[in-house]
Structures are given as structure tokens and as C-alpha cells.
Amino acid sequence: MGQSPLELSIVIVNWNTRDMLRECLLSLFAACHRWPKFEIIVVDNASSDDSVAMVRADFPEVILVENKTNLGFGGGNNVGFARSTGKIIATINSDTQVLSDALEVICAYFASNEKTGAVGPKLLNTDGSVQLSCRRFPGFMTALFNRYSLLTRLFPNNAWSRDYLMSDCGHESSMDVDWVSGAALFVRREVYDSLGGFDEDYFMYSEDVDWCYRIHRAGWRVAYVPEAALIHHIGTSTGHAPFRMVWQRHRSMWLFYRKHYSADIVLLDIATWLGIWSRFAVIVTRNAIRKLLGRKVNS
């Protein structure tokens, strides 16, 4: 008699986050020590901080894939997905820590909700507060009223931010949503087999929105399941290259718009392009001024 199939394959893409990756793996093995039907695949995107040596030495059970170049978040995950065998595949960030029985809760949710194709758990900030990790699909106002925008910070109760971030919905009960964060995203094998993984045109950012959008269009549901929780220390990898990550975020906004929203109305496309890249220019300028002022203060 052959072995029963694995319940869950967990893919972690790593880029220069050795210490956080170690904590993430420790939390995974602690969560799974009574639950043998899982595998962990670490895909290293050409790190230079001895992440690979750490995994080899401390976690020999982990399937380790070494990319020679940085394939980005989507590309790295797709390499791991192709190696996976579980009935459920998951991508979780290296800067997360799994709490309690989160993995079992998510697998049980899939088992009892056959129409659900993807699930996101509750994500907690380092201080234990709730991250707004389930959202509605972006609209034209999202560039101005997203989680990080100045307008959202100045006017947190405005209707556009509340709608996009679902801040009025409560985050303590399971519910169907438009999309969930790729920091911890669980997908049925059937969904992956039929739709493929992440769109690798996105190097970083919006690939989770895109995947959930395609999952919805294929007739599956996407669910937020807060009974399962992970801590997410935001920005550990992206902090290594802030300018590049800001550029990639806005590039991904434009790619998502062109792929899913554009009706090839030239004036609307131009206006959207200008809106996205004007926002990029403002953020880059603001960051440069902050950096300059910080140097003056410290000099």
C-alpha cells in the first residue's frame, strides 16, 4: 500500500532574511509536530546572507531549492509549487510565524467548504494588533486611499479607505472576500492545476491580487479565516531595497490595471498611468527628503 498523499505543502521564498526565516521554520515545525502530512519547501532567491547554509545545517527535513538569480516573489513561489505534492499548497512569507493550530484549522476549513479555492488566515502585527489582510479588489481611488497612503493616514475613516480595506467588516469571523494577502495564502491543488500559479510578470506586489482575481473568475470562492493566525513582521525583505520595491509596487499596479481593468480607452489609460506614476514620484521624493533630513540631524 502506498503512502497517503500529503495534506499540505508550504512554500517559503527567501531573500536575505536568514534570522527571520529560522524563526519562521521553528514556528512551522512547532505547529506541525503532531501532524505529519506536510512538507516545507524553501526557495532561496540568490541570498547573500548564509540563509542556505542555515537551512541545510538546522533544518535538514526542509526541501531546499537554490535559485541562481532572484526570480521575484511570484517566480520563486512557482518554482516551489512545481516541486510540491500536497492537496493544499501554501505560500507564507519568511517574516511570518505560525501560531497554535493555524495550519490544521485552514485544512479543516477547506475540507468543509468545497467551493473555496483559496484561504487567508488572520495576520497580526508584531505588537499583536490585527493587519487588514483581506481586501476588496482595487478601484480607481485605491491609489489614493490604500493602506499606506497619506490620505488614509490623515483621514482613516473616509469611505474609500474603509471600503477597500474592509475596515468596517470586522476581522474576527470567517467570510468570503475578494482577495487575501500573499504573506500567507493557501490554495487548493485543483485550483493550481487548472489556473497555474502566480503571474510572473509581477516581480513583487499585486501577484496575490491577480491570483485571487483569476480564482474568482474561475468560479471559486476566496475566504478569510481568522480562527487561524500568523504573526507577520512587515517589510523584512523589501527593506533591503526600498527604492526598487517602491518602483515594483507601482509597476505592479499598472500591470494589474492593464491586465484586468483596461478597456483600451486611451484617455482613461493615460490618466491611470499618470496617476500611478505621479504617486510613485511623490513617494520617492518624500523618502529622499526624509533620508536627507535624517543625515543632517545625525551629522
N, C-alpha and C positions, 0 to 999 in steps of 0.2 A: 504494500500500500504506500503510495507517495505521500509526501508531506502536504498538509493543508496549506492553502495559499496564505501569504502574509496579509494581515489586515490593513497595515499602514506603512507607507514609505514616506520618510521625512527627508526632504532635500534642503540643505543649507548652503547658500552661496556665500563664500567668504572672500573679502579683500582687505587684508591688513587689519584684522580685528582679533588677533590671537587670544588676548586675555578674555574678551567678551565671548569669543567662540568657546573657550574652555568652560566658562560658566554656563553657557547655553547647553553644551553637551552634558555637563554634570546634571543639570536640571532634567534633561530628557531621560537620562538613564535612571535617575531617581524616580521619575514619574512612571517609568515603564518596567521597573524591576519585577513586578508581579504579572507582567503582561508580555509574553514572549513573541507575539506575532507582529513584529515590526522590524524595520531596518532604517538605518540612518546613513544618508549619503552626503558627504561634504564635498562640494565642488569649489576648489580654490582657483580664483581668478588671477593667477600670477602674483601672489602676495610676496612681499619682501621682508616680512617680519617674523619669519620662522613659524608661521602658522602650520605649515605642512609637517614640519618636524615635530611640533607639539602633538598634532593629531596622531601621527604614527606612534609616538612614544607613549602617550597617555590613553589613547582610545583605539586599540587595535581592532575592536569589533566594528568600527566605522568603515564603510566603503569610501575610499578617498580617491577623488578624481583631480588630477592636476592639469589645469589649462595652461598652455604656454603663453597665452595673452589674456588680457581682460576682456571677456565676452559680454560684459554688462550683466545686469540682473536677469533679464529675460533669457539671454543666451546661455548664461551659466545654469540657470534652472532647467532649461530644456535639455542640457547635457545630463543633468541628474535625473530628470523624468524618464529619459530614454533608458537609463540603467535600472529604473525602479520596477518592482514586481507586485506591489501592494494593491489591494482592491480600492484603497483610497490613497491618493498622493497629496502631499502637503509641501508647501514651501514656507519655511519660517526664517526670519532674519537671524543673523548671528548675534544680534544685540537684544535677543529676547530670552526670557526664562520661563519655562513651563511650570505652572502651579498645579499642585494636587493631582486630581484625576482628569485634567482637561482633555487629554487625548482620548480616553475611554468615553467621556461624555460626548465628544464630537462624533466618534464612530457609532455610538448608540443613536445619535440623532439621525445620521444617515440611514441607519437600519430601519428606523421607524418613520422616515419621511422619504418615500421612494421617488418623489418628483423633485427633490432637492439635489441640484448638481454641484453646488459649492457652498461652503460654510466658512464664516469667520468668527473667531472667539472674541470675547471681551479683551481689549488691550488696556493695560494700566501703565500710567507714567511711573517714573522711578519713585515718586513720592506717594504712589498708591492711588492717585486720582485717575478718573476714567478718561481715556482718549476717545475722541469721537471718530471711531474707526469704521463705521458704516455710514454710507452717504447715498444721496440721490445722484443720478447722473448729472454731470456738469452742464450748465447752460451758458448763455452769453454773458450773464452777470457774474459767473463764478470767478473769472479772472480778477474781479474787483472785490468779491466777497467770499473768498476761500478761507481755509483755516489760518493761513499765515498773513493774510492781507492786513494792511494798516487800517482799512475801513472796518474790518471785522473786529480788530482790537479796540478801535475808538468807539464803535457802535455795535457791541456784541449782540444786542437784541434786535438788530434790523431784520426785516423779513427775509431778505435774500440769503443772508448767512444762516439763519435758523432753518430755512428750507433745505439748503444744500447740505449742511452738517447734521441735519435731523436732530438738532439740539432740543426740540420740543417733544420728541417722541419717547423719551425715557430710554435708558440703556440697561434695564435690569430684566427684561423679558425677551424671550426669543421672538423674532419677527422676520418676515420677508423684507428684503431691502434691494436696492438697485445694485450696489457693489460694496465689497468689503476690502480692507487693506491687504496688500500683498505682504505685509510684515508677518502675517500668519493666515494663510489661505489654504483651505482643504478642498479637494476636488475629487469627484468620483472617477474611477478608471474609465467608465463608459464615456464620460464627457471628454476626457483627454484623448481617448482613442478616436472619437468622432470629430473633434474640433482641433486637435493638436494643442500644443502648449502656448506659451507666451509668443506674441508677435515680436520678433527680434529687431524690427525696425525701431522699436523703442529701446534705447540703450539703458535708460534709467527713467523711472517715473511713468505713470499712466498705463503701463502694461497690465496692471491689475484691473483698472477701469475697463480697458479694452477687452480683456478676457471675460470679465463678468458681463459686459455688453453682449459679446458673442454667445455666452452661455444662455442669457435671457432670450436672444433671438432664436436659439435652437429649441426653445420650449421648456428649459429647465428653470427651477427657482434658485435664488441665492438667499441664504439665511444668515442672520446674525444670532449667535448662540452665546449669551453672556454667562450661562452656567459653567462654561469653560473659560478659563482666564490665563493670560500670559502677561508678564511684565515686559514692556518694550522701552528700552533706553534709546530714544530717538536720536538719529543722526550720527551714530558712531562711525560708519563707513564714509558717509557723504562729507563729514567734517574734514576729511583728508584733502579734499579738492573742492573748496566752496564755490569758486567761480565756475568751474566746469559743471558742477551739479546744478547751479542756478541756470546755466545755459541749457543743460539737458532737460530740466524741468519744463522750460518754455518751449523748447523744440518738441517735446512730447505732447504738450498742449496743442500745438499746431498740427502735429501728425494725427492726433485723435480727432480733431475737428475735420481735417481733410478726409479722413477715412470714413467717418460716421455721420457728420452733420452737413458737410458742404453740399449745396445744390448746384454748384458751378455757376452761382450768381456772382459775377466778377466784383461788383462793388461791395457786396457783403463779404466776400473772401478777403478783399483788400482791407476792409475795415477791421475784420477779425485779426488779420496778420498784424496790422498796425497796433491794435490793442494789446496783443500778446507781447510783441517785441518792445513796445513802449513801456510796458510793465517791467520787462527784463532790464531795460536801460535805467529805469528808476531804482530798481533793487540793487543793481551793480553800482550805480553812483552812490546810493546810500551806504552800501557796505564799504566802498572806498573811502568815503568821508569818515566813517566810524573808525576805520583802520588808521587813517592819517591822524585823527584826533587822539586815538589811543597811543600812537607813537609819541605825539607831542607831550601828552600827560606823563608818559614814562621816561621821557628824555631829561 
